[in-house]
Protein backbone atom coordinates (compact mmCIF):
# COMPACT_ATOMS: atom_id res chain seq x y z
CA UNK A 1 0.00 0.00 0.00
CA UNK A 2 1.49 3.35 -1.01
CA UNK A 3 1.59 6.33 1.36
CA UNK A 4 -1.32 8.16 -0.24
CA UNK A 5 -3.60 5.13 -0.02
CA UNK A 6 -2.51 4.48 3.56
CA UNK A 7 -3.22 8.08 4.47
CA UNK A 8 -6.69 7.91 2.92
CA UNK A 9 -7.47 4.74 4.89
CA UNK A 10 -6.25 6.32 8.14
CA UNK A 11 -8.27 9.47 7.51
CA UNK A 12 -11.40 7.41 6.90
CA UNK A 13 -10.78 5.48 10.13
CA UNK A 14 -10.33 8.75 12.04
CA UNK A 15 -13.84 9.74 10.95
CA UNK A 16 -15.31 6.58 12.49
CA UNK A 17 -15.04 8.30 15.87
CA UNK A 18 -17.39 11.21 15.10
CA UNK A 19 -19.70 8.74 13.33
CA UNK A 20 -19.73 6.61 16.50
CA UNK A 21 -20.75 9.56 18.68
CA UNK A 22 -23.44 10.85 16.32
CA UNK A 23 -24.90 7.35 16.06
CA UNK A 24 -24.90 6.85 19.81
CA UNK A 25 -26.51 10.23 20.51
CA UNK A 26 -29.38 9.38 18.19
CA UNK A 27 -29.85 5.62 18.68
CA UNK A 28 -28.74 5.21 22.31
CA UNK A 29 -29.76 8.63 23.59
CA UNK A 30 -32.86 9.64 21.64
CA UNK A 31 -34.35 6.36 20.40
CA UNK A 32 -33.18 4.55 23.54
CA UNK A 33 -34.71 7.25 25.77
CA UNK A 34 -31.50 7.73 27.70
CA UNK A 35 -31.30 11.54 27.80
CA UNK A 36 -31.44 11.25 30.75
CA UNK A 37 -31.70 7.51 31.48
CA UNK A 38 -34.41 6.27 33.83
CA UNK A 39 -33.38 6.52 37.47
CA UNK A 40 -33.74 2.80 38.14
CA UNK A 41 -32.38 3.10 41.69
CA UNK A 42 -35.33 5.30 42.63
CA UNK A 43 -37.97 3.31 40.74
CA UNK A 44 -39.82 0.13 41.52
CA UNK A 45 -39.42 -2.75 39.10
CA UNK A 46 -42.99 -2.20 37.90
CA UNK A 47 -42.36 1.49 37.23
CA UNK A 48 -39.19 0.77 35.25
CA UNK A 49 -40.90 -1.80 33.06
CA UNK A 50 -44.15 0.15 32.55
CA UNK A 51 -42.78 3.67 32.18
CA UNK A 52 -39.67 2.81 30.19
CA UNK A 53 -39.53 -0.58 28.50
CA UNK A 54 -43.21 -1.13 27.72
CA UNK A 55 -43.98 2.49 26.88
CA UNK A 56 -41.05 2.80 24.45
CA UNK A 57 -40.50 -0.86 23.63
CA UNK A 58 -40.06 -0.69 19.85
CA UNK A 59 -38.01 2.50 19.95
CA UNK A 60 -35.65 1.15 22.62
CA UNK A 61 -35.27 -2.21 20.86
CA UNK A 62 -34.37 -0.65 17.51
CA UNK A 63 -32.17 2.01 19.09
CA UNK A 64 -30.17 -0.47 21.14
CA UNK A 65 -29.76 -2.89 18.25
CA UNK A 66 -28.25 -0.18 16.05
CA UNK A 67 -26.17 1.16 18.94
CA UNK A 68 -24.38 -2.19 19.04
CA UNK A 69 -23.00 -1.29 15.61
CA UNK A 70 -22.15 2.35 16.21
CA UNK A 71 -20.64 1.72 19.64
CA UNK A 72 -18.03 -0.62 18.19
CA UNK A 73 -16.80 2.15 15.86
CA UNK A 74 -14.97 3.46 18.90
CA UNK A 75 -12.54 0.58 18.39
CA UNK A 76 -11.02 1.56 14.99
CA UNK A 77 -10.94 5.20 16.14
CA UNK A 78 -8.94 4.19 19.22
CA UNK A 79 -6.62 2.07 17.11
CA UNK A 80 -5.95 4.99 14.79
CA UNK A 81 -5.28 7.24 17.76
CA UNK A 82 -2.82 4.70 19.20
CA UNK A 83 -1.03 4.48 15.86
CA UNK A 84 -0.45 8.25 15.97
CA UNK A 85 1.20 7.96 19.40
CA UNK A 86 4.06 5.84 18.13
CA UNK A 87 7.58 6.88 18.95
CA UNK A 88 9.85 8.16 16.22
CA UNK A 89 11.38 4.69 15.84
CA UNK A 90 7.94 3.26 15.10
CA UNK A 91 7.51 1.41 18.40
CA UNK A 92 4.61 1.82 20.82
CA UNK A 93 5.49 2.48 24.45
CA UNK A 94 3.41 1.54 27.47
CA UNK A 95 1.42 4.80 27.37
CA UNK A 96 0.37 4.17 23.77
CA UNK A 97 -0.58 0.62 24.70
CA UNK A 98 -2.68 1.91 27.61
CA UNK A 99 -4.64 4.08 25.16
CA UNK A 100 -4.93 1.18 22.73
CA UNK A 101 -6.11 -1.42 25.27
CA UNK A 102 -8.44 1.02 27.05
CA UNK A 103 -10.03 2.00 23.75
CA UNK A 104 -10.64 -1.60 22.72
CA UNK A 105 -12.31 -2.49 26.01
CA UNK A 106 -14.36 0.73 26.04
CA UNK A 107 -15.65 -0.14 22.58
CA UNK A 108 -16.72 -3.56 23.88
CA UNK A 109 -18.69 -1.96 26.71
CA UNK A 110 -20.35 0.48 24.28
CA UNK A 111 -21.64 -2.46 22.22
CA UNK A 112 -22.11 -5.13 24.89
CA UNK A 113 -24.35 -3.16 27.27
CA UNK A 114 -26.84 -1.97 24.60
CA UNK A 115 -27.23 -5.61 23.54
CA UNK A 116 -28.42 -6.46 27.06
CA UNK A 117 -30.79 -3.46 27.19
CA UNK A 118 -32.12 -4.69 23.84
CA UNK A 119 -32.96 -8.02 25.51
CA UNK A 120 -34.72 -6.16 28.34
CA UNK A 121 -36.88 -4.33 25.81
CA UNK A 122 -37.76 -7.46 23.84
CA UNK A 123 -38.69 -9.51 26.90
CA UNK A 124 -40.20 -6.66 28.96
CA UNK A 125 -43.71 -8.14 28.80
CA UNK A 126 -42.63 -11.78 29.14
CA UNK A 127 -40.50 -11.70 32.28
CA UNK A 128 -41.22 -10.62 35.82
CA UNK A 129 -40.51 -6.90 36.37
CA UNK A 130 -37.93 -7.64 39.06
CA UNK A 131 -35.97 -9.74 36.56
CA UNK A 132 -35.97 -6.88 34.05
CA UNK A 133 -34.88 -4.40 36.72
CA UNK A 134 -32.10 -6.68 37.90
CA UNK A 135 -30.75 -7.12 34.38
CA UNK A 136 -31.18 -3.41 33.61
CA UNK A 137 -29.39 -2.34 36.81
CA UNK A 138 -26.60 -4.87 36.40
CA UNK A 139 -25.95 -3.57 32.90
CA UNK A 140 -25.79 0.03 34.10
CA UNK A 141 -23.27 -1.01 36.73
CA UNK A 142 -21.13 -2.46 33.96
CA UNK A 143 -21.66 0.57 31.73
CA UNK A 144 -20.76 3.19 34.33
CA UNK A 145 -18.77 1.49 37.07
CA UNK A 146 -16.16 -0.01 34.75
CA UNK A 147 -15.11 3.57 34.01
CA UNK A 148 -11.54 2.66 34.98
CA UNK A 149 -11.20 1.04 31.56
CA UNK A 150 -11.61 4.42 29.90
CA UNK A 151 -9.67 6.18 32.66
CA UNK A 152 -6.70 3.95 31.81
CA UNK A 153 -7.07 4.99 28.18
CA UNK A 154 -7.27 8.67 29.13
CA UNK A 155 -4.35 8.42 31.55
CA UNK A 156 -2.03 6.86 29.01
CA UNK A 157 -3.09 9.33 26.36
CA UNK A 158 -2.93 12.34 28.66
CA UNK A 159 0.51 11.57 30.09
CA UNK A 160 1.87 10.87 26.62
CA UNK A 161 0.51 14.16 25.28
CA UNK A 162 1.83 16.22 28.18
CA UNK A 163 5.28 14.64 28.53
CA UNK A 164 6.25 13.82 24.94
CA UNK A 165 7.77 17.12 23.83
CA UNK A 166 8.62 15.76 20.38
CA UNK A 167 5.05 15.10 19.24
CA UNK A 168 3.36 18.12 17.67
CA UNK A 169 -0.03 16.63 16.76
CA UNK A 170 -1.82 17.15 20.07
CA UNK A 171 -1.34 20.29 22.21
CA UNK A 172 -0.51 19.87 25.88
CA UNK A 173 -3.86 21.32 27.00
CA UNK A 174 -5.67 18.41 25.33
CA UNK A 175 -3.60 16.00 27.44
CA UNK A 176 -4.54 17.83 30.62
CA UNK A 177 -8.17 17.67 29.51
CA UNK A 178 -7.96 13.90 29.04
CA UNK A 179 -6.45 13.48 32.50
CA UNK A 180 -9.15 15.67 34.04
CA UNK A 181 -11.92 13.58 32.49
CA UNK A 182 -10.42 10.44 33.99
CA UNK A 183 -10.76 12.01 37.44
CA UNK A 184 -14.27 13.36 36.76
CA UNK A 185 -15.39 9.75 36.18
CA UNK A 186 -14.72 8.77 39.80
CA UNK A 187 -18.18 9.56 41.31
CA UNK A 188 -19.75 7.03 38.93
CA UNK A 189 -19.15 4.43 41.65
CA UNK A 190 -22.05 6.06 43.54
CA UNK A 191 -24.84 5.14 41.12
CA UNK A 192 -25.48 1.87 42.97
CA UNK A 193 -26.03 3.68 46.26
CA UNK A 194 -27.67 7.02 45.40
CA UNK A 195 -31.36 7.23 44.46
CA UNK A 196 -31.55 10.97 43.73
CA UNK A 197 -29.44 14.06 43.22
CA UNK A 198 -26.37 14.87 41.09
CA UNK A 199 -24.69 11.49 41.62
CA UNK A 200 -27.69 9.35 40.61
CA UNK A 201 -27.51 7.52 37.30
CA UNK A 202 -29.26 10.37 35.45
CA UNK A 203 -28.02 13.12 37.76
CA UNK A 204 -26.35 16.38 36.81
CA UNK A 205 -22.84 15.14 37.65
CA UNK A 206 -22.97 11.43 36.85
CA UNK A 207 -24.74 11.92 33.55
CA UNK A 208 -24.59 15.43 32.12
CA UNK A 209 -21.19 16.53 33.44
CA UNK A 210 -19.49 13.16 33.01
CA UNK A 211 -20.63 12.60 29.43
CA UNK A 212 -20.28 16.23 28.29
CA UNK A 213 -16.73 16.59 29.65
CA UNK A 214 -15.77 13.25 28.10
CA UNK A 215 -17.10 14.55 24.80
CA UNK A 216 -15.77 18.11 24.80
CA UNK A 217 -12.56 17.80 26.84
CA UNK A 218 -11.37 14.55 25.30
CA UNK A 219 -13.18 13.16 22.29
CA UNK A 220 -13.81 16.31 20.22
CA UNK A 221 -10.28 17.76 20.62
CA UNK A 222 -8.50 14.50 19.83
CA UNK A 223 -10.77 13.76 16.88
CA UNK A 224 -10.17 17.25 15.53
CA UNK A 225 -6.36 17.08 15.82
CA UNK A 226 -6.27 13.56 14.38
CA UNK A 227 -8.26 14.57 11.33
CA UNK A 228 -6.34 17.84 10.94
CA UNK A 229 -2.98 16.06 11.03
CA UNK A 230 -4.00 13.38 8.54
CA UNK A 231 -5.49 16.01 6.23
CA UNK A 232 -2.25 18.01 6.44
CA UNK A 233 -0.23 14.94 5.51
CA UNK A 234 -2.46 14.33 2.50
CA UNK A 235 -2.00 17.91 1.32
CA UNK A 236 1.78 17.63 1.74
CA UNK A 237 1.89 14.44 -0.32
CA UNK A 238 -0.20 16.05 -3.04
CA UNK A 239 2.08 19.08 -3.04
CA UNK A 240 5.17 16.86 -3.40
CA UNK A 241 3.51 14.89 -6.18
CA UNK A 242 2.52 18.10 -7.99
CA UNK A 243 6.07 19.46 -7.78
CA UNK A 244 7.50 16.18 -9.05
CA UNK A 245 5.11 16.02 -12.00
CA UNK A 246 4.35 19.62 -13.00
CA UNK A 247 1.64 20.10 -15.58
C-alpha positions in Angstrom: 0.0 0.0 0.0 1.5 3.4 -1.0 1.6 6.3 1.4 -1.3 8.2 -0.2 -3.6 5.1 0.0 -2.5 4.5 3.6 -3.2 8.1 4.5 -6.7 7.9 2.9 -7.5 4.7 4.9 -6.2 6.3 8.1 -8.3 9.5 7.5 -11.4 7.4 6.9 -10.8 5.5 10.1 -10.3 8.8 12.0 -13.8 9.7 10.9 -15.3 6.6 12.5 -15.0 8.3 15.9 -17.4 11.2 15.1 -19.7 8.7 13.3 -19.7 6.6 16.5 -20.8 9.6 18.7 -23.4 10.8 16.3 -24.9 7.4 16.1 -24.9 6.9 19.8 -26.5 10.2 20.5 -29.4 9.4 18.2 -29.8 5.6 18.7 -28.7 5.2 22.3 -29.8 8.6 23.6 -32.9 9.6 21.6 -34.4 6.4 20.4 -33.2 4.5 23.5 -34.7 7.2 25.8 -31.5 7.7 27.7 -31.3 11.5 27.8 -31.4 11.3 30.7 -31.7 7.5 31.5 -34.4 6.3 33.8 -33.4 6.5 37.5 -33.7 2.8 38.1 -32.4 3.1 41.7 -35.3 5.3 42.6 -38.0 3.3 40.7 -39.8 0.1 41.5 -39.4 -2.7 39.1 -43.0 -2.2 37.9 -42.4 1.5 37.2 -39.2 0.8 35.3 -40.9 -1.8 33.1 -44.2 0.2 32.6 -42.8 3.7 32.2 -39.7 2.8 30.2 -39.5 -0.6 28.5 -43.2 -1.1 27.7 -44.0 2.5 26.9 -41.1 2.8 24.4 -40.5 -0.9 23.6 -40.1 -0.7 19.9 -38.0 2.5 20.0 -35.6 1.2 22.6 -35.3 -2.2 20.9 -34.4 -0.6 17.5 -32.2 2.0 19.1 -30.2 -0.5 21.1 -29.8 -2.9 18.3 -28.3 -0.2 16.0 -26.2 1.2 18.9 -24.4 -2.2 19.0 -23.0 -1.3 15.6 -22.1 2.4 16.2 -20.6 1.7 19.6 -18.0 -0.6 18.2 -16.8 2.2 15.9 -15.0 3.5 18.9 -12.5 0.6 18.4 -11.0 1.6 15.0 -10.9 5.2 16.1 -8.9 4.2 19.2 -6.6 2.1 17.1 -6.0 5.0 14.8 -5.3 7.2 17.8 -2.8 4.7 19.2 -1.0 4.5 15.9 -0.5 8.3 16.0 1.2 8.0 19.4 4.1 5.8 18.1 7.6 6.9 18.9 9.9 8.2 16.2 11.4 4.7 15.8 7.9 3.3 15.1 7.5 1.4 18.4 4.6 1.8 20.8 5.5 2.5 24.4 3.4 1.5 27.5 1.4 4.8 27.4 0.4 4.2 23.8 -0.6 0.6 24.7 -2.7 1.9 27.6 -4.6 4.1 25.2 -4.9 1.2 22.7 -6.1 -1.4 25.3 -8.4 1.0 27.0 -10.0 2.0 23.8 -10.6 -1.6 22.7 -12.3 -2.5 26.0 -14.4 0.7 26.0 -15.7 -0.1 22.6 -16.7 -3.6 23.9 -18.7 -2.0 26.7 -20.3 0.5 24.3 -21.6 -2.5 22.2 -22.1 -5.1 24.9 -24.4 -3.2 27.3 -26.8 -2.0 24.6 -27.2 -5.6 23.5 -28.4 -6.5 27.1 -30.8 -3.5 27.2 -32.1 -4.7 23.8 -33.0 -8.0 25.5 -34.7 -6.2 28.3 -36.9 -4.3 25.8 -37.8 -7.5 23.8 -38.7 -9.5 26.9 -40.2 -6.7 29.0 -43.7 -8.1 28.8 -42.6 -11.8 29.1 -40.5 -11.7 32.3 -41.2 -10.6 35.8 -40.5 -6.9 36.4 -37.9 -7.6 39.1 -36.0 -9.7 36.6 -36.0 -6.9 34.0 -34.9 -4.4 36.7 -32.1 -6.7 37.9 -30.7 -7.1 34.4 -31.2 -3.4 33.6 -29.4 -2.3 36.8 -26.6 -4.9 36.4 -26.0 -3.6 32.9 -25.8 0.0 34.1 -23.3 -1.0 36.7 -21.1 -2.5 34.0 -21.7 0.6 31.7 -20.8 3.2 34.3 -18.8 1.5 37.1 -16.2 0.0 34.7 -15.1 3.6 34.0 -11.5 2.7 35.0 -11.2 1.0 31.6 -11.6 4.4 29.9 -9.7 6.2 32.7 -6.7 3.9 31.8 -7.1 5.0 28.2 -7.3 8.7 29.1 -4.4 8.4 31.5 -2.0 6.9 29.0 -3.1 9.3 26.4 -2.9 12.3 28.7 0.5 11.6 30.1 1.9 10.9 26.6 0.5 14.2 25.3 1.8 16.2 28.2 5.3 14.6 28.5 6.2 13.8 24.9 7.8 17.1 23.8 8.6 15.8 20.4 5.0 15.1 19.2 3.4 18.1 17.7 0.0 16.6 16.8 -1.8 17.1 20.1 -1.3 20.3 22.2 -0.5 19.9 25.9 -3.9 21.3 27.0 -5.7 18.4 25.3 -3.6 16.0 27.4 -4.5 17.8 30.6 -8.2 17.7 29.5 -8.0 13.9 29.0 -6.4 13.5 32.5 -9.1 15.7 34.0 -11.9 13.6 32.5 -10.4 10.4 34.0 -10.8 12.0 37.4 -14.3 13.4 36.8 -15.4 9.8 36.2 -14.7 8.8 39.8 -18.2 9.6 41.3 -19.8 7.0 38.9 -19.2 4.4 41.7 -22.0 6.1 43.5 -24.8 5.1 41.1 -25.5 1.9 43.0 -26.0 3.7 46.3 -27.7 7.0 45.4 -31.4 7.2 44.5 -31.5 11.0 43.7 -29.4 14.1 43.2 -26.4 14.9 41.1 -24.7 11.5 41.6 -27.7 9.4 40.6 -27.5 7.5 37.3 -29.3 10.4 35.4 -28.0 13.1 37.8 -26.4 16.4 36.8 -22.8 15.1 37.7 -23.0 11.4 36.8 -24.7 11.9 33.5 -24.6 15.4 32.1 -21.2 16.5 33.4 -19.5 13.2 33.0 -20.6 12.6 29.4 -20.3 16.2 28.3 -16.7 16.6 29.6 -15.8 13.2 28.1 -17.1 14.6 24.8 -15.8 18.1 24.8 -12.6 17.8 26.8 -11.4 14.5 25.3 -13.2 13.2 22.3 -13.8 16.3 20.2 -10.3 17.8 20.6 -8.5 14.5 19.8 -10.8 13.8 16.9 -10.2 17.3 15.5 -6.4 17.1 15.8 -6.3 13.6 14.4 -8.3 14.6 11.3 -6.3 17.8 10.9 -3.0 16.1 11.0 -4.0 13.4 8.5 -5.5 16.0 6.2 -2.2 18.0 6.4 -0.2 14.9 5.5 -2.5 14.3 2.5 -2.0 17.9 1.3 1.8 17.6 1.7 1.9 14.4 -0.3 -0.2 16.0 -3.0 2.1 19.1 -3.0 5.2 16.9 -3.4 3.5 14.9 -6.2 2.5 18.1 -8.0 6.1 19.5 -7.8 7.5 16.2 -9.1 5.1 16.0 -12.0 4.4 19.6 -13.0 1.6 20.1 -15.6 
